[in-house]
């Protein structure tokens, strides 16, 4: 598959919405992580709904994705008070 077709396929499968929040690097990174989380949860729920994935496996996968998103939030200091510089 040539690069142009691969780019089109990726844009179709992994849609990204525009970010309208406060533009800071950590917010942009977290937004990308959040969109990836939502996309993967959508795939997992569709597979489970169609009987291709066991409900317990779906739960475990979503739980793992949630933990990854929480680690990302913590690492980016999202929702924390700004620290004073010493």
Secondary structure, 3 states (H helix, E strand, C coil): CCHHHHHHHHHHHCCCCCCCCCCCHHHHHHHHHHHHHHHHHHHHHHHHHCCCCCHHHHHHHHHHHHHHHHHHHHHCCCCCCCCCCC
